[in-house]
Amino acid sequence: MSTHAKRERLLFADLLEAAGPDAPTLCDGWRTRDLAAHVVVRERRPDAAGGVLLGALKNRLERVQAEFAAKPYEELIQLIRTGPPRLSPFALKQVDEAANTVEFFVHAEDVRRAQPDWSPREVDPVFAEVLWSRLERTARLVGRRSPVGLVLRRPDGQTAVAHKGSPVVTVTGEPGELLMFVFGRQDTAKVGLEGDEDTVARLQLSQLGM
C-alpha cells in the first residue's frame, strides 16, 4: 500500500522534472537542481546531512551537496523517485512516513509556488488530517523562533499553540497552508492573520521553521 510519504515523494519528483533544473524555488538561493541535491544528500549521505543542524558539519554538507548538484539532473530525480538505499533508516516505512511526509509536501510546494502561474493544491480530507496531526506534534518546534505569541487555527476552530507569549497572532488556514507558514514560507501561505498591525508585521518578517 502506498504511504503518504511515498505519494508526496513521487509528486515532488514530477514537479522537479516538469520545472527543469534551473527553475526558482521558495528556498532562498536554491534552484530546483539545488533542492533536488539537498533531498538526495539528506537521504543518502548521513555523514554530511548532519550539517543542517550541526555547524561543525556545515562546510562538509555544502561541499557534498554541490557535488550532487553537479550530477545530471535526471539522475537526481531518479534517486529521489527510487528512495533511500536499503540500509538507510529512511528505508523503513515507519521512519519514511514520519520523517518525509511533511518534508516532501513542503518541498513540492517550494517548487510549485515559485512558479509565476501557480495555483493552490487541493488537499483531500484524509491527507489534511495527516498534515494537521504532524503540525500539532511539531508546532512548538517549528514555531520556537516566533518573536510573538503564535496560535495556529483551522477553519473548523481546532487550534495548536506554536509559541507562547504576548502579544499574540492567530494564523487561520487549512493544515497544508499552516505548515507552509510555520516552515518559513509566510509570503505564499494562504492564511488569515489576526493581531495588531505591528505584531503581525513582526511575525511576517521573522524566520520561522527548523
ChimeraX attribute file (.defattr): number of C-alpha atoms within 10 A of each C-alpha:
attribute: neighborCount
match mode: 1-to-1
recipient: residues
	/A:1	4
	/A:2	7
	/A:3	13
	/A:4	19
	/A:5	22
	/A:6	20
	/A:7	13
	/A:8	20
	/A:9	22
	/A:10	19
	/A:11	17
	/A:12	25
	/A:13	21
	/A:14	14
	/A:15	18
	/A:16	26
	/A:17	17
	/A:18	11
	/A:19	17
	/A:20	14
	/A:21	20
	/A:22	13
	/A:23	15
	/A:24	23
	/A:25	24
	/A:26	22
	/A:27	16
	/A:28	7
	/A:29	9
	/A:30	15
	/A:31	18
	/A:32	25
	/A:33	27
	/A:34	23
	/A:35	25
	/A:36	25
	/A:37	23
	/A:38	22
	/A:39	20
	/A:40	22
	/A:41	23
	/A:42	19
	/A:43	19
	/A:44	19
	/A:45	16
	/A:46	13
	/A:47	13
	/A:48	20
	/A:49	23
	/A:50	17
	/A:51	17
	/A:52	15
	/A:53	10
	/A:54	11
	/A:55	11
	/A:56	11
	/A:57	15
	/A:58	16
	/A:59	12
	/A:60	16
	/A:61	24
	/A:62	15
	/A:63	12
	/A:64	18
	/A:65	23
	/A:66	16
	/A:67	12
	/A:68	19
	/A:69	21
	/A:70	12
	/A:71	12
	/A:72	11
	/A:73	21
	/A:74	14
	/A:75	12
	/A:76	25
	/A:77	24
	/A:78	14
	/A:79	19
	/A:80	20
	/A:81	16
	/A:82	11
	/A:83	19
	/A:84	20
	/A:85	12
	/A:86	9
	/A:87	9
	/A:88	14
	/A:89	15
	/A:90	20
	/A:91	15
	/A:92	12
	/A:93	14
	/A:94	13
	/A:95	14
	/A:96	18
	/A:97	17
	/A:98	14
	/A:99	14
	/A:100	19
	/A:101	22
	/A:102	21
	/A:103	15
	/A:104	22
	/A:105	21
	/A:106	21
	/A:107	25
	/A:108	22
	/A:109	25
	/A:110	22
	/A:111	23
	/A:112	22
	/A:113	20
	/A:114	16
	/A:115	15
	/A:116	8
	/A:117	7
	/A:118	11
	/A:119	9
	/A:120	12
	/A:121	11
	/A:122	8
	/A:123	13
	/A:124	8
	/A:125	9
	/A:126	8
	/A:127	14
	/A:128	15
	/A:129	15
	/A:130	15
	/A:131	22
	/A:132	21
	/A:133	13
	/A:134	17
	/A:135	22
	/A:136	15
	/A:137	12
	/A:138	16
	/A:139	24
	/A:140	18
	/A:141	15
	/A:142	21
	/A:143	26
	/A:144	19
	/A:145	17
	/A:146	22
	/A:147	21
	/A:148	20
	/A:149	19
	/A:150	27
	/A:151	21
	/A:152	28
	/A:153	21
	/A:154	17
	/A:155	11
	/A:156	9
	/A:157	10
	/A:158	10
	/A:159	16
	/A:160	19
	/A:161	16
	/A:162	24
	/A:163	22
	/A:164	16
	/A:165	14
	/A:166	11
	/A:167	13
	/A:168	19
	/A:169	23
	/A:170	20
	/A:171	22
	/A:172	22
	/A:173	21
	/A:174	20
	/A:175	25
	/A:176	24
	/A:177	24
	/A:178	25
	/A:179	26
	/A:180	24
	/A:181	24
	/A:182	28
	/A:183	18
	/A:184	21
	/A:185	22
	/A:186	20
	/A:187	12
	/A:188	16
	/A:189	21
	/A:190	16
	/A:191	21
	/A:192	11
	/A:193	17
	/A:194	13
	/A:195	14
	/A:196	11
	/A:197	10
	/A:198	9
	/A:199	17
	/A:200	19
	/A:201	12
	/A:202	13
	/A:203	20
	/A:204	18
	/A:205	13
	/A:206	14
	/A:207	18
	/A:208	21
	/A:209	18
	/A:210	14
